[in-house]
């Protein structure tokens, strides 16, 4: 599998494997993504991925033509 550079909300960048689980990738990078239902229905885990909102609990790290992804929190991470 290929890897991709991911810039996290705190500004640091890690190399992640394309197809890996977002919650596991974030935990490995030391980034806490809030969770709720873990089934994709509540929206607590929404992240912005290069400007597109995805639910981290049911999404995987996608490939990117640029070889880079930028992650931001779509909701307040402290709610």
LINVEN-V67663 format. One record per backbone hydrogen bond with DSSP energy under -0.5 kcal/mol. CO is the residue of the C=O (numbers start at 1). NH is the residue of the N-H. Records with the same first field share a line. If there is no record, write none. Layout:
CO: NH  NH
//
This chain:
2: 18
4: 16
5: 69
6: 8  14
7: 71
8: 11
12: 8
14: 6  16
16: 4
17: 20
20: 61
21: 25
22: 26
23: 27
24: 28
25: 29
26: 30  31
27: 30
30: 32
31: 33
32: 34
43: 46
45: 56
46: 74  75
47: 49  54
48: 50  72
49: 52
52: 49
54: 47  56
55: 58
56: 22  23  59
59: 22
61: 19
64: 67
67: 5
69: 7
70: 50
72: 48
76: 79
//
